[in-house]
């Protein structure tokens, strides 16, 4: 076995492992970015729903106030 063959036999698997580690790091960072994007989307949807419920709640309170006014007139 020549020196070049030994270097290839040892160096090629080491190189493959290093490339695999780097690819895993890149994939992990990409996945983290996707989770961050998903989190902001979900937060925006919940904020929108909260705003809708707040408006609905104020409308119900106005309706209850009007019903109380009608009730007071009838009494």
PQR file with spaces between the fields and no chain letter, atoms N, CA, C, O and H, PARSE charges and radii, in Angstrom:
ATOM       1  N    UNK     1       0.862   -1.168    0.000 -0.4000 1.5000
ATOM       2  CA   UNK     1       0.000    0.000    0.000 -0.0000 2.0000
ATOM       3  C    UNK     1       0.908    1.231    0.000  0.5500 1.7000
ATOM       4  O    UNK     1       1.830    1.339    0.808 -0.5500 1.4000
ATOM       5  N    UNK     2       0.635    2.133   -0.900 -0.4000 1.5000
ATOM       6  CA   UNK     2       1.451    3.351   -0.989 -0.0000 2.0000
ATOM       7  C    UNK     2       0.911    4.379   -0.001  0.5500 1.7000
ATOM       8  O    UNK     2      -0.163    4.226    0.580 -0.5500 1.4000
ATOM       9  H    UNK     2      -0.114    2.045   -1.557  0.4000 1.0000
ATOM      10  N    UNK     3       1.700    5.423    0.157 -0.4000 1.5000
ATOM      11  CA   UNK     3       1.289    6.500    1.061 -0.0000 2.0000
ATOM      12  C    UNK     3       0.003    7.177    0.573  0.5500 1.7000
ATOM      13  O    UNK     3      -0.860    7.522    1.382 -0.5500 1.4000
ATOM      14  H    UNK     3       2.573    5.547   -0.315  0.4000 1.0000
ATOM      15  N    UNK     4      -0.128    7.368   -0.736 -0.4000 1.5000
ATOM      16  CA   UNK     4      -1.317    8.019   -1.290 -0.0000 2.0000
ATOM      17  C    UNK     4      -2.563    7.188   -1.016  0.5500 1.7000
ATOM      18  O    UNK     4      -3.616    7.733   -0.683 -0.5500 1.4000
ATOM      19  H    UNK     4       0.573    7.088   -1.393  0.4000 1.0000
ATOM      20  N    UNK     5      -2.446    5.866   -1.154 -0.4000 1.5000
ATOM      21  CA   UNK     5      -3.589    5.000   -0.875 -0.0000 2.0000
ATOM      22  C    UNK     5      -3.987    5.064    0.593  0.5500 1.7000
ATOM      23  O    UNK     5      -5.175    5.044    0.916 -0.5500 1.4000
ATOM      24  H    UNK     5      -1.591    5.423   -1.423  0.4000 1.0000
ATOM      25  N    UNK     6      -3.010    5.140    1.476 -0.4000 1.5000
ATOM      26  CA   UNK     6      -3.291    5.261    2.907 -0.0000 2.0000
ATOM      27  C    UNK     6      -3.996    6.577    3.215  0.5500 1.7000
ATOM      28  O    UNK     6      -4.958    6.617    3.982 -0.5500 1.4000
ATOM      29  H    UNK     6      -2.046    5.156    1.214  0.4000 1.0000
ATOM      30  N    UNK     7      -3.503    7.647    2.608 -0.4000 1.5000
ATOM      31  CA   UNK     7      -4.128    8.956    2.837 -0.0000 2.0000
ATOM      32  C    UNK     7      -5.569    8.978    2.338  0.5500 1.7000
ATOM      33  O    UNK     7      -6.447    9.538    2.995 -0.5500 1.4000
ATOM      34  H    UNK     7      -2.721    7.615    1.986  0.4000 1.0000
ATOM      35  N    UNK     8      -5.814    8.368    1.174 -0.4000 1.5000
ATOM      36  CA   UNK     8      -7.183    8.297    0.673 -0.0000 2.0000
ATOM      37  C    UNK     8      -8.057    7.418    1.561  0.5500 1.7000
ATOM      38  O    UNK     8      -9.222    7.739    1.792 -0.5500 1.4000
ATOM      39  H    UNK     8      -5.101    7.914    0.641  0.4000 1.0000
ATOM      40  N    UNK     9      -7.506    6.315    2.059 -0.4000 1.5000
ATOM      41  CA   UNK     9      -8.273    5.397    2.898 -0.0000 2.0000
ATOM      42  C    UNK     9      -8.671    6.037    4.219  0.5500 1.7000
ATOM      43  O    UNK     9      -9.727    5.728    4.771 -0.5500 1.4000
ATOM      44  H    UNK     9      -6.559    6.055    1.871  0.4000 1.0000
ATOM      45  N    UNK    10      -7.829    6.926    4.724 -0.4000 1.5000
ATOM      46  CA   UNK    10      -8.135    7.602    5.990 -0.0000 2.0000
ATOM      47  C    UNK    10      -8.832    8.940    5.744  0.5500 1.7000
ATOM      48  O    UNK    10      -9.785    9.286    6.441 -0.5500 1.4000
ATOM      49  H    UNK    10      -6.972    7.177    4.276  0.4000 1.0000
ATOM      50  N    UNK    11      -8.359    9.679    4.762 -0.4000 1.5000
ATOM      51  CA   UNK    11      -8.852   11.039    4.531 -0.0000 2.0000
ATOM      52  C    UNK    11     -10.243   11.106    3.959  0.5500 1.7000
ATOM      53  O    UNK    11     -11.015   11.991    4.330 -0.5500 1.4000
ATOM      54  H    UNK    11      -7.584    9.398    4.195  0.4000 1.0000
ATOM      55  N    UNK    12     -10.589   10.202    3.070 -0.4000 1.5000
ATOM      56  CA   UNK    12     -11.910   10.249    2.433 -0.0000 2.0000
ATOM      57  C    UNK    12     -13.047   10.041    3.427  0.5500 1.7000
ATOM      58  O    UNK    12     -14.009   10.807    3.386 -0.5500 1.4000
ATOM      59  H    UNK    12      -9.962    9.483    2.770  0.4000 1.0000
ATOM      60  N    UNK    13     -12.995    9.046    4.321 -0.4000 1.5000
ATOM      61  CA   UNK    13     -14.078    8.930    5.317 -0.0000 2.0000
ATOM      62  C    UNK    13     -14.137   10.112    6.283  0.5500 1.7000
ATOM      63  O    UNK    13     -15.220   10.533    6.689 -0.5500 1.4000
ATOM      64  H    UNK    13     -12.214    8.423    4.354  0.4000 1.0000
ATOM      65  N    UNK    14     -12.972   10.646    6.649 -0.4000 1.5000
ATOM      66  CA   UNK    14     -12.963   11.820    7.534 -0.0000 2.0000
ATOM      67  C    UNK    14     -13.623   13.000    6.839  0.5500 1.7000
ATOM      68  O    UNK    14     -14.408   13.728    7.446 -0.5500 1.4000
ATOM      69  H    UNK    14     -12.092   10.305    6.319  0.4000 1.0000
ATOM      70  N    UNK    15     -13.302   13.186    5.561 -0.4000 1.5000
ATOM      71  CA   UNK    15     -13.909   14.269    4.779 -0.0000 2.0000
ATOM      72  C    UNK    15     -15.428   14.076    4.684  0.5500 1.7000
ATOM      73  O    UNK    15     -16.186   15.037    4.819 -0.5500 1.4000
ATOM      74  H    UNK    15     -12.664   12.594    5.067  0.4000 1.0000
ATOM      75  N    UNK    16     -15.869   12.836    4.452 -0.4000 1.5000
ATOM      76  CA   UNK    16     -17.306   12.559    4.346 -0.0000 2.0000
ATOM      77  C    UNK    16     -18.021   12.856    5.664  0.5500 1.7000
ATOM      78  O    UNK    16     -19.130   13.390    5.663 -0.5500 1.4000
ATOM      79  H    UNK    16     -15.254   12.056    4.343  0.4000 1.0000
ATOM      80  N    UNK    17     -17.396   12.517    6.775 -0.4000 1.5000
ATOM      81  CA   UNK    17     -17.999   12.797    8.082 -0.0000 2.0000
ATOM      82  C    UNK    17     -18.085   14.296    8.324  0.5500 1.7000
ATOM      83  O    UNK    17     -19.097   14.785    8.827 -0.5500 1.4000
ATOM      84  H    UNK    17     -16.495   12.084    6.776  0.4000 1.0000
ATOM      85  N    UNK    18     -17.043   15.024    7.974 -0.4000 1.5000
ATOM      86  CA   UNK    18     -17.071   16.478    8.159 -0.0000 2.0000
ATOM      87  C    UNK    18     -18.152   17.132    7.300  0.5500 1.7000
ATOM      88  O    UNK    18     -18.848   18.037    7.761 -0.5500 1.4000
ATOM      89  H    UNK    18     -16.221   14.627    7.565  0.4000 1.0000
ATOM      90  N    UNK    19     -18.295   16.682    6.063 -0.4000 1.5000
ATOM      91  CA   UNK    19     -19.343   17.229    5.187 -0.0000 2.0000
ATOM      92  C    UNK    19     -20.715   16.919    5.765  0.5500 1.7000
ATOM      93  O    UNK    19     -21.613   17.759    5.708 -0.5500 1.4000
ATOM      94  H    UNK    19     -17.730   15.947    5.688  0.4000 1.0000
ATOM      95  N    UNK    20     -20.890   15.731    6.318 -0.4000 1.5000
ATOM      96  CA   UNK    20     -22.167   15.348    6.919 -0.0000 2.0000
ATOM      97  C    UNK    20     -22.482   16.206    8.139  0.5500 1.7000
ATOM      98  O    UNK    20     -23.629   16.606    8.334 -0.5500 1.4000
ATOM      99  H    UNK    20     -20.161   15.048    6.364  0.4000 1.0000
ATOM     100  N    UNK    21     -21.492   16.486    8.948 -0.4000 1.5000
ATOM     101  CA   UNK    21     -21.690   17.339   10.129 -0.0000 2.0000
ATOM     102  C    UNK    21     -22.087   18.751    9.703  0.5500 1.7000
ATOM     103  O    UNK    21     -23.004   19.338   10.277 -0.5500 1.4000
ATOM     104  H    UNK    21     -20.560   16.161    8.789  0.4000 1.0000
ATOM     105  N    UNK    22     -21.405   19.291    8.708 -0.4000 1.5000
ATOM     106  CA   UNK    22     -21.714   20.642    8.232 -0.0000 2.0000
ATOM     107  C    UNK    22     -23.125   20.687    7.639  0.5500 1.7000
ATOM     108  O    UNK    22     -23.862   21.647    7.864 -0.5500 1.4000
ATOM     109  H    UNK    22     -20.660   18.814    8.242  0.4000 1.0000
ATOM     110  N    UNK    23     -23.500   19.655    6.885 -0.4000 1.5000
ATOM     111  CA   UNK    23     -24.852   19.607    6.315 -0.0000 2.0000
ATOM     112  C    UNK    23     -25.901   19.539    7.425  0.5500 1.7000
ATOM     113  O    UNK    23     -26.963   20.150    7.304 -0.5500 1.4000
ATOM     114  H    UNK    23     -22.901   18.876    6.702  0.4000 1.0000
ATOM     115  N    UNK    24     -25.622   18.810    8.496 -0.4000 1.5000
ATOM     116  CA   UNK    24     -26.549   18.730    9.624 -0.0000 2.0000
ATOM     117  C    UNK    24     -26.718   20.063   10.322  0.5500 1.7000
ATOM     118  O    UNK    24     -27.824   20.428   10.721 -0.5500 1.4000
ATOM     119  H    UNK    24     -24.760   18.313    8.595  0.4000 1.0000
ATOM     120  N    UNK    25     -25.619   20.793   10.471 -0.4000 1.5000
ATOM     121  CA   UNK    25     -25.693   22.122   11.101 -0.0000 2.0000
ATOM     122  C    UNK    25     -26.526   23.064   10.248  0.5500 1.7000
ATOM     123  O    UNK    25     -27.361   23.806   10.765 -0.5500 1.4000
ATOM     124  H    UNK    25     -24.721   20.497   10.147  0.4000 1.0000
ATOM     125  N    UNK    26     -26.300   23.033    8.947 -0.4000 1.5000
ATOM     126  CA   UNK    26     -27.066   23.903    8.042 -0.0000 2.0000
ATOM     127  C    UNK    26     -28.554   23.542    8.086  0.5500 1.7000
ATOM     128  O    UNK    26     -29.413   24.424    8.103 -0.5500 1.4000
ATOM     129  H    UNK    26     -25.622   22.431    8.527  0.4000 1.0000
ATOM     130  N    UNK    27     -28.844   22.252    8.105 -0.4000 1.5000
ATOM     131  CA   UNK    27     -30.240   21.813    8.141 -0.0000 2.0000
ATOM     132  C    UNK    27     -30.910   22.211    9.458  0.5500 1.7000
ATOM     133  O    UNK    27     -32.078   22.598    9.468 -0.5500 1.4000
ATOM     134  H    UNK    27     -28.146   21.536    8.091  0.4000 1.0000
ATOM     135  N    UNK    28     -30.180   22.118   10.553 -0.4000 1.5000
ATOM     136  CA   UNK    28     -30.724   22.511   11.855 -0.0000 2.0000
ATOM     137  C    UNK    28     -31.035   24.003   11.887  0.5500 1.7000
ATOM     138  O    UNK    28     -32.074   24.411   12.406 -0.5500 1.4000
ATOM     139  H    UNK    28     -29.231   21.804   10.544  0.4000 1.0000
ATOM     140  N    UNK    29     -30.137   24.816   11.335 -0.4000 1.5000
ATOM     141  CA   UNK    29     -30.382   26.258   11.294 -0.0000 2.0000
ATOM     142  C    UNK    29     -31.587   26.592   10.423  0.5500 1.7000
ATOM     143  O    UNK    29     -32.381   27.474   10.753 -0.5500 1.4000
ATOM     144  H    UNK    29     -29.293   24.485   10.914  0.4000 1.0000
ATOM     145  N    UNK    30     -31.714   25.879    9.312 -0.4000 1.5000
ATOM     146  CA   UNK    30     -32.862   26.098    8.429 -0.0000 2.0000
ATOM     147  C    UNK    30     -34.167   25.726    9.124  0.5500 1.7000
ATOM     148  O    UNK    30     -35.166   26.434    9.004 -0.5500 1.4000
ATOM     149  H    UNK    30     -31.070   25.162    9.044  0.4000 1.0000
ATOM     150  N    UNK    31     -34.151   24.615    9.846 -0.4000 1.5000
ATOM     151  CA   UNK    31     -35.345   24.181   10.571 -0.0000 2.0000
ATOM     152  C    UNK    31     -35.715   25.187   11.659  0.5500 1.7000
ATOM     153  O    UNK    31     -36.896   25.461   11.877 -0.5500 1.4000
ATOM     154  H    UNK    31     -33.339   24.039    9.943  0.4000 1.0000
ATOM     155  N    UNK    32     -34.717   25.734   12.338 -0.4000 1.5000
ATOM     156  CA   UNK    32     -34.976   26.758   13.349 -0.0000 2.0000
ATOM     157  C    UNK    32     -35.614   27.992   12.750  0.5500 1.7000
ATOM     158  O    UNK    32     -36.511   28.584   13.349 -0.5500 1.4000
ATOM     159  H    UNK    32     -33.759   25.512   12.161  0.4000 1.0000
ATOM     160  N    UNK    33     -35.152   28.388   11.560 -0.4000 1.5000
ATOM     161  CA   UNK    33     -35.741   29.549   10.890 -0.0000 2.0000
ATOM     162  C    UNK    33     -37.192   29.281   10.506  0.5500 1.7000
ATOM     163  O    UNK    33     -38.040   30.169   10.593 -0.5500 1.4000
ATOM     164  H    UNK    33     -34.422   27.906   11.073  0.4000 1.0000
ATOM     165  N    UNK    34     -37.471   28.056   10.082 -0.4000 1.5000
ATOM     166  CA   UNK    34     -38.851   27.722    9.722 -0.0000 2.0000
ATOM     167  C    UNK    34     -39.758   27.738   10.936  0.5500 1.7000
ATOM     168  O    UNK    34     -40.901   28.188   10.846 -0.5500 1.4000
ATOM     169  H    UNK    34     -36.783   27.334   10.011  0.4000 1.0000
ATOM     170  N    UNK    35     -39.266   27.251   12.082 -0.4000 1.5000
ATOM     171  CA   UNK    35     -40.059   27.300   13.309 -0.0000 2.0000
ATOM     172  C    UNK    35     -40.310   28.740   13.741  0.5500 1.7000
ATOM     173  O    UNK    35     -41.402   29.069   14.204 -0.5500 1.4000
ATOM     174  H    UNK    35     -38.337   26.886   12.156  0.4000 1.0000
ATOM     175  N    UNK    36     -39.311   29.590   13.593 -0.4000 1.5000
ATOM     176  CA   UNK    36     -39.482   31.000   13.945 -0.0000 2.0000
ATOM     177  C    UNK    36     -40.537   31.645   13.060  0.5500 1.7000
ATOM     178  O    UNK    36     -41.374   32.408   13.542 -0.5500 1.4000
ATOM     179  H    UNK    36     -38.424   29.322   13.217  0.4000 1.0000
ATOM     180  N    UNK    37     -40.501   31.341   11.772 -0.4000 1.5000
ATOM     181  CA   UNK    37     -41.491   31.874   10.845 -0.0000 2.0000
ATOM     182  C    UNK    37     -42.893   31.365   11.194  0.5500 1.7000
ATOM     183  O    UNK    37     -43.862   32.125   11.184 -0.5500 1.4000
ATOM     184  H    UNK    37     -39.822   30.721   11.380  0.4000 1.0000
ATOM     185  N    UNK    38     -42.983   30.083   11.500 -0.4000 1.5000
ATOM     186  CA   UNK    38     -44.273   29.500   11.880 -0.0000 2.0000
ATOM     187  C    UNK    38     -44.796   30.124   13.167  0.5500 1.7000
ATOM     188  O    UNK    38     -45.994   30.375   13.298 -0.5500 1.4000
ATOM     189  H    UNK    38     -42.196   29.466   11.508  0.4000 1.0000
ATOM     190  N    UNK    39     -43.900   30.373   14.116 -0.4000 1.5000
ATOM     191  CA   UNK    39     -44.301   30.986   15.381 -0.0000 2.0000
ATOM     192  C    UNK    39     -44.875   32.378   15.161  0.5500 1.7000
ATOM     193  O    UNK    39     -45.892   32.734   15.758 -0.5500 1.4000
ATOM     194  H    UNK    39     -42.927   30.169   14.010  0.4000 1.0000
ATOM     195  N    UNK    40     -44.229   33.166   14.307 -0.4000 1.5000
ATOM     196  CA   UNK    40     -44.745   34.511   14.055 -0.0000 2.0000
ATOM     197  C    UNK    40     -46.085   34.465   13.335  0.5500 1.7000
ATOM     198  O    UNK    40     -46.950   35.304   13.587 -0.5500 1.4000
ATOM     199  H    UNK    40     -43.403   32.877   13.822  0.4000 1.0000
ATOM     200  N    UNK    41     -46.268   33.497   12.443 -0.4000 1.5000
ATOM     201  CA   UNK    41     -47.555   33.357   11.754 -0.0000 2.0000
ATOM     202  C    UNK    41     -48.669   32.990   12.730  0.5500 1.7000
ATOM     203  O    UNK    41     -49.761   33.554   12.674 -0.5500 1.4000
ATOM     204  H    UNK    41     -45.566   32.815   12.239  0.4000 1.0000
ATOM     205  N    UNK    42     -48.390   32.048   13.620 -0.4000 1.5000
ATOM     206  CA   UNK    42     -49.385   31.627   14.602 -0.0000 2.0000
ATOM     207  C    UNK    42     -49.710   32.780   15.554  0.5500 1.7000
ATOM     208  O    UNK    42     -50.874   32.995   15.893 -0.5500 1.4000
ATOM     209  H    UNK    42     -47.502   31.590   13.665  0.4000 1.0000
ATOM     210  N    UNK    43     -48.694   33.514   15.983 -0.4000 1.5000
ATOM     211  CA   UNK    43     -48.929   34.661   16.863 -0.0000 2.0000
ATOM     212  C    UNK    43     -49.806   35.707   16.184  0.5500 1.7000
ATOM     213  O    UNK    43     -50.684   36.291   16.820 -0.5500 1.4000
ATOM     214  H    UNK    43     -47.749   33.339   15.709  0.4000 1.0000
ATOM     215  N    UNK    44     -49.572   35.945   14.897 -0.4000 1.5000
ATOM     216  CA   UNK    44     -50.389   36.917   14.164 -0.0000 2.0000
ATOM     217  C    UNK    44     -51.836   36.447   14.085  0.5500 1.7000
ATOM     218  O    UNK    44     -52.759   37.250   14.218 -0.5500 1.4000
ATOM     219  H    UNK    44     -48.859   35.470   14.381  0.4000 1.0000
ATOM     220  N    UNK    45     -52.038   35.155   13.872 -0.4000 1.5000
ATOM     221  CA   UNK    45     -53.415   34.641   13.793 -0.0000 2.0000
ATOM     222  C    UNK    45     -54.123   34.752   15.137  0.5500 1.7000
ATOM     223  O    UNK    45     -55.291   35.137   15.196 -0.5500 1.4000
ATOM     224  H    UNK    45     -51.288   34.502   13.764  0.4000 1.0000
ATOM     225  N    UNK    46     -53.421   34.417   16.218 -0.4000 1.5000
ATOM     226  CA   UNK    46     -54.050   34.524   17.532 -0.0000 2.0000
ATOM     227  C    UNK    46     -54.357   35.978   17.883  0.5500 1.7000
ATOM     228  O    UNK    46     -55.388   36.261   18.494 -0.5500 1.4000
ATOM     229  H    UNK    46     -52.472   34.105   16.170  0.4000 1.0000
ATOM     230  N    UNK    47     -53.480   36.893   17.507 -0.4000 1.5000
ATOM     231  CA   UNK    47     -53.738   38.311   17.747 -0.0000 2.0000
ATOM     232  C    UNK    47     -54.977   38.752   16.976  0.5500 1.7000
ATOM     233  O    UNK    47     -55.801   39.506   17.494 -0.5500 1.4000
ATOM     234  H    UNK    47     -52.643   36.663   17.011  0.4000 1.0000
ATOM     235  N    UNK    48     -55.104   38.283   15.744 -0.4000 1.5000
ATOM     236  CA   UNK    48     -56.280   38.618   14.936 -0.0000 2.0000
ATOM     237  C    UNK    48     -57.554   38.081   15.577  0.5500 1.7000
ATOM     238  O    UNK    48     -58.575   38.768   15.618 -0.5500 1.4000
ATOM     239  H    UNK    48     -54.434   37.671   15.324  0.4000 1.0000
ATOM     240  N    UNK    49     -57.488   36.855   16.074 -0.4000 1.5000
ATOM     241  CA   UNK    49     -58.656   36.253   16.730 -0.0000 2.0000
ATOM     242  C    UNK    49     -59.001   37.017   18.004  0.5500 1.7000
ATOM     243  O    UNK    49     -60.175   37.252   18.289 -0.5500 1.4000
ATOM     244  H    UNK    49     -56.659   36.297   16.041  0.4000 1.0000
ATOM     245  N    UNK    50     -57.981   37.408   18.772 -0.4000 1.5000
ATOM     246  CA   UNK    50     -58.235   38.175   19.995 -0.0000 2.0000
ATOM     247  C    UNK    50     -58.900   39.496   19.675  0.5500 1.7000
ATOM     248  O    UNK    50     -59.801   39.928   20.394 -0.5500 1.4000
ATOM     249  H    UNK    50     -57.027   37.217   18.541  0.4000 1.0000
ATOM     250  N    UNK    51     -58.462   40.150   18.594 -0.4000 1.5000
ATOM     251  CA   UNK    51     -59.078   41.423   18.205 -0.0000 2.0000
ATOM     252  C    UNK    51     -60.538   41.223   17.814  0.5500 1.7000
ATOM     253  O    UNK    51     -61.391   42.050   18.135 -0.5500 1.4000
ATOM     254  H    UNK    51     -57.730   39.800   18.010  0.4000 1.0000
ATOM     255  N    UNK    52     -60.823   40.125   17.120 -0.4000 1.5000
ATOM     256  CA   UNK    52     -62.201   39.852   16.737 -0.0000 2.0000
ATOM     257  C    UNK    52     -63.073   39.623   17.966  0.5500 1.7000
ATOM     258  O    UNK    52     -64.191   40.132   18.045 -0.5500 1.4000
ATOM     259  H    UNK    52     -60.130   39.453   16.859  0.4000 1.0000
ATOM     260  N    UNK    53     -62.554   38.852   18.929 -0.4000 1.5000
ATOM     261  CA   UNK    53     -63.332   38.596   20.141 -0.0000 2.0000
ATOM     262  C    UNK    53     -63.534   39.873   20.949  0.5500 1.7000
ATOM     263  O    UNK    53     -64.590   40.056   21.555 -0.5500 1.4000
ATOM     264  H    UNK    53     -61.645   38.439   18.865  0.4000 1.0000
ATOM     265  N    UNK    54     -62.551   40.748   20.968 -0.4000 1.5000
ATOM     266  CA   UNK    54     -62.689   42.007   21.692 -0.0000 2.0000
ATOM     267  C    UNK    54     -63.792   42.855   21.067  0.5500 1.7000
ATOM     268  O    UNK    54     -64.615   43.436   21.774 -0.5500 1.4000
ATOM     269  H    UNK    54     -61.694   40.599   20.475  0.4000 1.0000
ATOM     270  N    UNK    55     -63.801   42.921   19.718 -0.4000 1.5000
ATOM     271  CA   UNK    55     -64.860   43.677   19.048 -0.0000 2.0000
ATOM     272  C    UNK    55     -66.224   43.033   19.276  0.5500 1.7000
ATOM     273  O    UNK    55     -67.215   43.732   19.488 -0.5500 1.4000
ATOM     274  H    UNK    55     -63.132   42.449   19.144  0.4000 1.0000
ATOM     275  N    UNK    56     -66.276   41.727   19.233 -0.4000 1.5000
ATOM     276  CA   UNK    56     -67.530   41.017   19.457 -0.0000 2.0000
ATOM     277  C    UNK    56     -68.028   41.238   20.884  0.5500 1.7000
ATOM     278  O    UNK    56     -69.222   41.425   21.122 -0.5500 1.4000
ATOM     279  H    UNK    56     -65.471   41.159   19.060  0.4000 1.0000
ATOM     280  N    UNK    57     -67.090   41.213   21.823 -0.4000 1.5000
ATOM     281  CA   UNK    57     -67.456   41.434   23.226 -0.0000 2.0000
ATOM     282  C    UNK    57     -68.016   42.839   23.425  0.5500 1.7000
ATOM     283  O    UNK    57     -68.990   43.014   24.157 -0.5500 1.4000
ATOM     284  H    UNK    57     -66.120   41.061   21.630  0.4000 1.0000
ATOM     285  N    UNK    58     -67.421   43.834   22.789 -0.4000 1.5000
ATOM     286  CA   UNK    58     -67.941   45.197   22.928 -0.0000 2.0000
ATOM     287  C    UNK    58     -69.331   45.323   22.295  0.5500 1.7000
ATOM     288  O    UNK    58     -70.181   46.056   22.800 -0.5500 1.4000
ATOM     289  H    UNK    58     -66.630   43.692   22.195  0.4000 1.0000
ATOM     290  N    UNK    59     -69.555   44.614   21.199 -0.4000 1.5000
ATOM     291  CA   UNK    59     -70.892   44.647   20.580 -0.0000 2.0000
ATOM     292  C    UNK    59     -71.934   43.992   21.484  0.5500 1.7000
ATOM     293  O    UNK    59     -73.053   44.489   21.608 -0.5500 1.4000
ATOM     294  H    UNK    59     -68.865   44.019   20.788  0.4000 1.0000
ATOM     295  N    UNK    60     -71.566   42.881   22.111 -0.4000 1.5000
ATOM     296  CA   UNK    60     -72.494   42.227   23.033 -0.0000 2.0000
ATOM     297  C    UNK    60     -72.808   43.128   24.222  0.5500 1.7000
ATOM     298  O    UNK    60     -73.953   43.190   24.669 -0.5500 1.4000
ATOM     299  H    UNK    60     -70.657   42.477   22.010  0.4000 1.0000
ATOM     300  N    UNK    61     -71.800   43.826   24.734 -0.4000 1.5000
ATOM     301  CA   UNK    61     -72.048   44.735   25.854 -0.0000 2.0000
ATOM     302  C    UNK    61     -72.963   45.876   25.438  0.5500 1.7000
ATOM     303  O    UNK    61     -73.818   46.293   26.219 -0.5500 1.4000
ATOM     304  H    UNK    61     -70.870   43.775   24.370  0.4000 1.0000
ATOM     305  N    UNK    62     -72.801   46.385   24.228 -0.4000 1.5000
ATOM     306  CA   UNK    62     -73.699   47.436   23.737 -0.0000 2.0000
ATOM     307  C    UNK    62     -75.109   46.897   23.591  0.5500 1.7000
ATOM     308  O    UNK    62     -76.073   47.586   23.924 -0.5500 1.4000
ATOM     309  H    UNK    62     -72.107   46.046   23.593  0.4000 1.0000
ATOM     310  N    UNK    63     -75.240   45.679   23.098 -0.4000 1.5000
ATOM     311  CA   UNK    63     -76.557   45.060   22.953 -0.0000 2.0000
ATOM     312  C    UNK    63     -77.210   44.834   24.314  0.5500 1.7000
ATOM     313  O    UNK    63     -78.408   45.068   24.473 -0.5500 1.4000
ATOM     314  H    UNK    63     -74.456   45.120   22.827  0.4000 1.0000
ATOM     315  N    UNK    64     -76.438   44.385   25.285 -0.4000 1.5000
ATOM     316  CA   UNK    64     -76.973   44.184   26.636 -0.0000 2.0000
ATOM     317  C    UNK    64     -77.411   45.514   27.233  0.5500 1.7000
ATOM     318  O    UNK    64     -78.432   45.587   27.917 -0.5500 1.4000
ATOM     319  H    UNK    64     -75.464   44.195   25.155  0.4000 1.0000
ATOM     320  N    UNK    65     -76.631   46.571   26.973 -0.4000 1.5000
ATOM     321  CA   UNK    65     -77.024   47.900   27.451 -0.0000 2.0000
ATOM     322  C    UNK    65     -78.337   48.349   26.841  0.5500 1.7000
ATOM     323  O    UNK    65     -79.177   48.921   27.537 -0.5500 1.4000
ATOM     324  H    UNK    65     -75.801   46.512   26.417  0.4000 1.0000
ATOM     325  N    UNK    66     -78.532   48.100   25.550 -0.4000 1.5000
ATOM     326  CA   UNK    66     -79.781   48.470   24.890 -0.0000 2.0000
ATOM     327  C    UNK    66     -80.952   47.646   25.437  0.5500 1.7000
ATOM     328  O    UNK    66     -82.047   48.169   25.641 -0.5500 1.4000
ATOM     329  H    UNK    66     -77.850   47.635   24.985  0.4000 1.0000
ATOM     330  N    UNK    67     -80.707   46.349   25.671 -0.4000 1.5000
ATOM     331  CA   UNK    67     -81.772   45.522   26.244 -0.0000 2.0000
ATOM     332  C    UNK    67     -82.135   45.984   27.652  0.5500 1.7000
ATOM     333  O    UNK    67     -83.310   45.972   28.018 -0.5500 1.4000
ATOM     334  H    UNK    67     -79.817   45.923   25.505  0.4000 1.0000
ATOM     335  N    UNK    68     -81.169   46.381   28.428 -0.4000 1.5000
ATOM     336  CA   UNK    68     -81.444   46.909   29.755 -0.0000 2.0000
ATOM     337  C    UNK    68     -82.244   48.209   29.678  0.5500 1.7000
ATOM     338  O    UNK    68     -83.130   48.454   30.496 -0.5500 1.4000
ATOM     339  H    UNK    68     -80.214   46.390   28.131  0.4000 1.0000
ATOM     340  N    UNK    69     -81.918   49.035   28.687 -0.4000 1.5000
ATOM     341  CA   UNK    69     -82.670   50.288   28.516 -0.0000 2.0000
ATOM     342  C    UNK    69     -84.116   50.001   28.142  0.5500 1.7000
ATOM     343  O    UNK    69     -85.026   50.656   28.652 -0.5500 1.4000
ATOM     344  H    UNK    69     -81.198   48.835   28.022  0.4000 1.0000
ATOM     345  N    UNK    70     -84.341   49.039   27.265 -0.4000 1.5000
ATOM     346  CA   UNK    70     -85.708   48.653   26.886 -0.0000 2.0000
ATOM     347  C    UNK    70     -86.446   48.073   28.080  0.5500 1.7000
ATOM     348  O    UNK    70     -87.621   48.369   28.301 -0.5500 1.4000
ATOM     349  H    UNK    70     -83.603   48.507   26.851  0.4000 1.0000
ATOM     350  N    UNK    71     -85.745   47.239   28.853 -0.4000 1.5000
ATOM     351  CA   UNK    71     -86.343   46.641   30.050 -0.0000 2.0000
ATOM     352  C    UNK    71     -86.740   47.704   31.048  0.5500 1.7000
ATOM     353  O    UNK    71     -87.802   47.616   31.664 -0.5500 1.4000
ATOM     354  H    UNK    71     -84.791   46.999   28.673  0.4000 1.0000
ATOM     355  N    UNK    72     -85.902   48.703   31.214 -0.4000 1.5000
ATOM     356  CA   UNK    72     -86.211   49.791   32.151 -0.0000 2.0000
ATOM     357  C    UNK    72     -87.416   50.595   31.678  0.5500 1.7000
ATOM     358  O    UNK    72     -88.217   51.043   32.499 -0.5500 1.4000
ATOM     359  H    UNK    72     -85.039   48.774   30.714  0.4000 1.0000
ATOM     360  N    UNK    73     -87.556   50.782   30.387 -0.4000 1.5000
ATOM     361  CA   UNK    73     -88.708   51.500   29.872 -0.0000 2.0000
ATOM     362  C    UNK    73     -90.007   50.720   30.113  0.5500 1.7000
ATOM     363  O    UNK    73     -91.047   51.298   30.429 -0.5500 1.4000
ATOM     364  H    UNK    73     -86.906   50.418   29.720  0.4000 1.0000
ATOM     365  N    UNK    74     -89.919   49.397   29.957 -0.4000 1.5000
ATOM     366  CA   UNK    74     -91.125   48.588   30.142 -0.0000 2.0000
ATOM     367  C    UNK    74     -91.535   48.511   31.607  0.5500 1.7000
ATOM     368  O    UNK    74     -92.715   48.359   31.923 -0.5500 1.4000
ATOM     369  H    UNK    74     -89.074   48.927   29.701  0.4000 1.0000
ATOM     370  N    UNK    75     -90.572   48.614   32.482 -0.4000 1.5000
ATOM     371  CA   UNK    75     -90.887   48.526   33.908 -0.0000 2.0000
ATOM     372  C    UNK    75     -91.429   49.870   34.327  0.5500 1.7000
ATOM     373  O    UNK    75     -91.773   50.061   35.493 -0.5500 1.4000
ATOM     374  H    UNK    75     -89.613   48.737   32.226  0.4000 1.0000
